[in-house]
């Protein structure tokens, strides 16, 4: 386990190369190339504004006073966080099975695959956040010093996602049906999370259960930092961080134990 915990530093060059190959490969051959990482959030913002602000207005406290644009920015903030979860977890079941040569033919540090998936997702999330911060500065509530806390809000979320990715990737080698199950589960986290509505809009009895959703705390704290110009609730972030570290360690432990049988299964 000690060797597994130190693997990001020992294999940092490999992780960097594979992550960049993953990011650049997505846009290889396209006309606009990596500009799509900036254009996609703008397209999402336009769609959200049209659908949820004009065609089918969503109930949000104070939405009428703030306007459609502000509502769309809040919606985009939730989608950025959920998009990171969706990208990492949707690929997790085939993270190992999709690379059989790394398992059966060469000696390869398989734990790095989780880091590669996370870093690729973080790159696209960072581009979307850059667009979101710029638009909020120009058209929304403006810029504030609380933006400096953005990394502290998202870091525990990234740690938790990495642990979940390792756990799902390891189980996905033995349970191939997991790849079919993850998609609906990812969708559930979006509709049962504070993406399209705040926690206060849910029935009072259901609000505590919303905290079980892994995106709830990051979305709420991100909106607090971005749109309310307030520092995060440090006690909430600390509690979430403890859970994230526990998930990270458990996911790494499970992956380390289960990877001994990957070659036999594949």
Secondary structure as GFF3:
##gff-version 3
##sequence-region A 1 266
A	DSSP	alpha_helix	2	5	.	.	.	ID=ss1
A	DSSP	alpha_helix	7	10	.	.	.	ID=ss2
A	DSSP	alpha_helix	12	27	.	.	.	ID=ss3
A	DSSP	three_ten_helix	33	35	.	.	.	ID=ss4
A	DSSP	alpha_helix	36	50	.	.	.	ID=ss5
A	DSSP	pi_helix	51	55	.	.	.	ID=ss6
A	DSSP	alpha_helix	63	66	.	.	.	ID=ss7
A	DSSP	alpha_helix	68	92	.	.	.	ID=ss8
A	DSSP	three_ten_helix	97	99	.	.	.	ID=ss9
A	DSSP	alpha_helix	100	104	.	.	.	ID=ss10
A	DSSP	alpha_helix	112	139	.	.	.	ID=ss11
A	DSSP	three_ten_helix	145	149	.	.	.	ID=ss12
A	DSSP	alpha_helix	150	174	.	.	.	ID=ss13
A	DSSP	alpha_helix	178	191	.	.	.	ID=ss14
A	DSSP	three_ten_helix	199	201	.	.	.	ID=ss15
A	DSSP	alpha_helix	204	210	.	.	.	ID=ss16
A	DSSP	alpha_helix	216	227	.	.	.	ID=ss17
A	DSSP	alpha_helix	234	258	.	.	.	ID=ss18
A	DSSP	three_ten_helix	259	261	.	.	.	ID=ss19
A	DSSP	alpha_helix	262	265	.	.	.	ID=ss20
###
